[in-house]
Amino acid sequence: MTAADSHRAVEAVWRIESARVIAALARMVNDIGLAEELAQDALVAALEEWPRKGVPDNPGAWLTLTAKHRAIDQFRRRDTYQRKLQEVGRDMELRQESAEAELDDALDDHIGDDLLRLIFTACHPELPAEGRLALTLRLLGGLSTAEIARAFLVPEPTVGQRISRAKRTLADKRIPIELPPPAELPARLASLLEVIYLIFNEGYAATAGDDWIRPSLCQEAMRLGRVLAGLMPAEPEVHGLLALMEIQASRIPARTARDGSPILLLDQDRSRWDRLLVRRGLDALRRAEELGTLGPYGLQAAIAACHARALTPEATDWERMAALYRLLAHLTPSPIVELNRAVAVGMAYGPERGLEIADGLRDERALREYAHLPAVRGDLLAKLGRAEEAAEEFRRAAGLTRNARERDLFLERAAALS
């Protein structure tokens, strides 16, 4: 194996195993910042050793064990070594264990519990949303600061500051790296799912920049969702979110033309939808339904499933979608949910009914700068034959969006109506 091959192997292993390594270390040292530093030290060691000695049979265990040895070395160099060692339930004999026993120990770690602790800590509600997003992608996605910055179209130093502030907040507020108590689990789980869905949404419909879709973010969010579904198999909303993401992601191949311009849902070539993702999404939705009453993500997945099950736009069950949106609005009242309900109602019962709902949202403060309110009104007005009003709404939508592709789409629709 060449040095270049070894380096590629290290990078691939790091992307797959880094979250588990950091999670195991965080349990050991009770400090996310220190855990990441130790994991990075192990990565450097791998880059030095693997090209010479070859990739080990279990590279993830090798990284974990190497990082744990570094942690013990650090504890030894401190006056507080004995106290620290007692806190993590280790003693000096660890360094004298045989290589085989050490490898078994690394493999026997409670990886699932460690990962859950790390996920809940990275998504702690004490952190601002931007900090949670960046820290989650860094610790659990294995993305570099530069990769996160490119994904969200922000300067690299800004992302670095967000990650540093998040780590500092966790340390300053002495937030323990542990699973939330049962009484806090619903709220903490909601915060965690929100972070994963925000990552997905930024990939599925980018809020700014020249690209309408950033598939890498969608892939990363789905990977996190699958990990979480494996760790928390009895939580219906976890499966609901995974179903929602996989059904929506199934449309990505059909959402843009060759030049990158957007293709709206009803105009998409449904033969290009990823049927494997559709099946996986529908399976996850069934699991959510079997586990109990659908929550907000499960209901949104059920709405997305109405599209996924329809082979043509005309076959879509718009009445069911309108009813599901009503349930969602009752469960989580939101002007954006109401706007989506306006679209479904307009398709099910006529544009007049949909426009009536959309018009009722014009004074909503949360939607004043939201490009999709005038876009929805423009579409409904166009269907009613009120072309000049519709064109004006699309021009207004173009002025509000920060995404270049979406702006072009709105201006094209306005020009066609004019």
N, C-alpha and C positions, 0 to 999 in steps of 0.2 A: 504494500500500500504506500503510495507516495505521500509526501507531506501535505500536498493540497487535498488529497483524498481524506487524510486524517483530520484536517481542519474542517472540511465539509461535514465529516461524521460528528465532530465535536459540536458544531453549530446545530446540526439536526437533533442530536441528543439533548442539547441545552434547551431547545425550543419545546421538546416533549417533556423533559424531566425537571426543568428548573423549578416549576411550582412545587413539586413534591419535595425537592431538595430544600428549598427555602422554608416550606411548611414544617418539615422535620426539624430544621435548625431553629425556627421560631419557637417551637415548643421547648427546645432545649435551652435557649438563651433568653427567651421572653422579650425579644427586641427585634422588630422587623428590619430596622436599618442594619443592625449588626448581622442578622441572619443573611441578608442579601449580600453584604460585604464578604462574609465567609463563603457563601456560594460562589461569588465571583472569584475568590481566591482559588477555589477548587477548579473552576473553569480554566483559569490561567495554568494551573498545574496539569490539567488534561491536555491543553495545547502544547505544553512542553514535553509530556511523557508519552502520549499516545502515538505521535509520529515515530518515536523510537521503539516503543514496546508493543505497539498495536492496540486496537480498541478492546477493552476488557469484555468478558462475556456478558456482564451485567453493568453497563456503563452508568445507569442511574444510581445503583448501589455504590459504585466506585466514587462517584461525585459526592454522595451523601456522607460516606465514610471519611473521605478526605477532608471534607468541610468540618465534620465533627472532630477530627483530630486537630484541626487548626483551632477550633473553639477551645478544646482542652488545653492546647499550648498557650492560648491567650489567658485562660483562667490561671494556669500555673504561674504566669508572669505577674499576676496581681496578688496583692496581699489578701484579697478576698477569695482566693482560689477555693479553700475548703468550704466556705459558705456557699459559693456559687455551685460547687459540685454537689453539695447536699440538696440544693434547691432543685436540681434537675435529676436527682436520684442516681447519680453516677459516682464512681470512686476511682482511685488511682489504678485499679487493676485493669481498667478498660484498655489501657495501652499495651498490656502484656497478653491480651487475648490473642489467640492464633488468627491468622488471616481468614481461615474458613469460618471460625466462630464469629468474627467481626462481620463477615459478609452475611451470615445468617441473621445476625442482629439487625443489620440494615434492612434486610428483606422483610423482617418480622415487625418493623415499625407500624404503628397504627396510621397508615397512610391516609385512609379515608377521613378519620377524625382530624388529623393534622391539616389536611386540605380544607376541610370545612372551617376549622378555626381561622385559617389564613384568609379564606374568602370572606367570612363574616367580618374579620378585622379590617381588611382592605376596603370593605363597603360600609364601614361604621358610620352611622348618621352624624357623628360629631364632625366628620370631614365634609367640606363643601363638595358639591357634585363634580366639579372639574377635577378636584383632587382624588375623589373616589375612582373616576374613570381612568385617570392616568396611572394611579397606583395599581389598580386591578390589571390593566394591560401590561404593566411592567412586571408585577410579581407573578401573576397567573397566566399571562399570555406569553411571557418570555420576550416581549418586544423591547427593543432598545429605545432610548429617549428619542433618537433621531427618527425611528420608525413611527413612533406615536405622533411626533410632531408632523411628519408628512401626512399621516392619516387624517389628522384634524386641521391641517393647514394653518398651524401656528408655529412661531419661531421655536427652535429647539431649546434655547434658554428658558422660555416660558414653561415648557413642559417639565424641564429639570427643576424649576422653582416649585411647580405644583407638587411634584413628587417629594421634594425635600420638605416642603411645608407640611404635607400630609404625614410623613414619617415623624417630623418634629412634634406635630399635634398629638399623635399617638403616644409619643414618649413623654411629652410634657404633662399630658392629662392622665398618664399612667393607665392607659386603656389596656386591660389584659388581653392576651391572645388566647381567647377561649370561646367556647360555644355560648350563645346567649341563653339565659335561663328560660324555662318554658313560658313564663309570663311575658317575656319580651320577644319571643320567637316570631309571632306574626308581623310585628312592626319591623324587626330586623330583616326578616326574609323579604318583606316588601321592598326595603331599601336595596337589598342585594339584587333582586330581580329587576328593579328599576335601572340599576347600573348596567346590567347585561343588555337590557332592551335599548337603553340609550346608545350603547356601542353599536348594536345592530342597526338601529334607525339611522345613525349617522352614516353608516355604510349603504343602507338601502335607499335613502333619499337625502343626499348630502345637503347640508344647510347652506354651504358656501362653496366657492371654487368653480372650476371649469367642468368638472365631471359630475354627472347626475348620480352615479353609483360608485361606491368604493367596495368591491366584493371582498377584499381582504378583511375589512372590519366585520362584515356579515359572517364570514367564515370563523373569525375569532370568537364572536359572540355565540355562534352555534356550538362551537367546541366547548366553551365555558358552560353553556346550557346542558350539553350532554354529560359533562363531568358532574354537574350539580344533580342532574336526574339520577345518575348512578349513585351519588352520595346520599340523596334524600328521596328514595323511590316512593315514599308514602305521601308526599306532598303534591296534591293535585295541581296547584298553581305552577309548580316547577315544570310539570309535564305540559301544562297549558301554554307556558311561555315557549317551551321548546317546539311545541306544535305550531304556534303562531309564527315563529322565526323560520321554521323549515318550509311551511306552506308559502310564506311570502318569498323566501329565497328561491323557491322553485321557479318563480317568474323571471328571475334576473336575466337568463339568456334571451328573453323576448322583450325586455324593457327598453332596449336601446337599438337604434339602427347601426349600420356599419360605421357611420361617421360619428357615433356617440350621441346623436340626438335622441330625446326621449320618445318612447311609444307608450301611449296611454293604455290602461288596462283593457278597455273594450276594443281597442284596435290591435291588440297583440295577437301574434300567431301562436295559438295555444299548443300546437304540435311541438313548439320549441320549449315548452315548460318542462322542467326536470321532473319526470314522473316518479323517480326514485325518492326525491325529496317530498313529493306530494304524498306518496305512500307512507313514508316515515312520519310526516306531519300528522296524517290522519290516524296513524297508529298511536302516536303520542296523545292526540286528542281523545281517542277512545280510553286510554289509560286514565287520563284526567277525569273523564266522565265516570269511569268505574270507581274511582276513589272518593267521589262525593260531588257536591254542588259546584258548578263551574264558578270560578272567580273572574276578575277582570281580564286576565290574560287568556283564560279558557274561553270566555265569551268572544273575545277578539279572534281567537283561533277558530271558533265555530263560524264566525262571520267570514273569515278567510276561506274556510272550507266550502262555503256556498259557491265561491268562485272556482275553487279547485275541482269540485265535483261536476261543474257545468262544462260540457264539451264545446259549447258555443255561448257567446254573450246572451243570446236570446233564451237559453235554457237556465239562466241564473234564477234562483229562487229569491227575488227581491223582496217579496212579502216577508219571508222568513228573516231576511237580513234586517229589514226595518224593525221587526219584532225583537230581534236580538239586540239591536242598538237601543231600543227602549229599555230593555233589561239592563244593559250596560250603563245607560244614563241614570237609571235608578240606583245602581250599585255604586257608581263613581261619577257623580254629576260633574260635567265638564262642558264648556262651550264647544270644544273641539269634537267631543263625542256627538253633540247635538248637530254640529255641521255635517259630520259624516252621516248622521241619521237623515239629514235633509236630502242628501244625495240618494240614499236608499229609498226614501219615501217618494222622491221625484221619479225614480225609475219604476217603483211599484204602483203608484197611484196618480202619477201625472206631475209635470213640472210645476203647476200652480201650487200643489200641496208642498212640494219641496221648497219652493221659493218663499212660501209663507214662513216656514221654519227658519230659513236662512236670513230673511229680513228681520226676524226677531232677534238676531244675534249682532246686528250692526252696531249696537251701543255697548257691546261687551268690551270692557277694557282689555282683557287678555287677547282679543282678536284684532285690536286696532292696527297692529303692524304685521298681521298674519296674512301672507299672500293668498292663502287658499280660500279665505272668505270671499274676496271679490272674484276669484277664479270660479268658485262654485256658483256664485250668483250669475256670473257671465255665462256659464254653461246652461243654467236653467232659463235665463232670459233669452238665449239664442234658440232654445227649443220652443219657446213661446212666440218666436218670430220678432222679438224686440231687439233687432240687430244693433242699432246705434247704442242703446244702453248696454248691451252685452259687450260690444267692442270697448266701451269706456271702462267697464269693469276689468276686462283683460289687460288693458293698459295700466290700470291701477295695480293689478296684481304684479305686472312686470316691474313696476317701480318699487315694489316692496320686497321681492325675493332677492337673496344674495347669491343665488346659484345661476351661473351664466346660461346653462342649458335650459333651465326652467324659464328664465327670462325670455330666451329666444322662442320657446314654445308659446308663451302667453302672447308675445308680440305677433307671432304668425297667426294665431287665432283671431287677434284683434284686426289684423290686416285683411284676413279672409272675410270677416264680417263687414268691414268698412267697404 
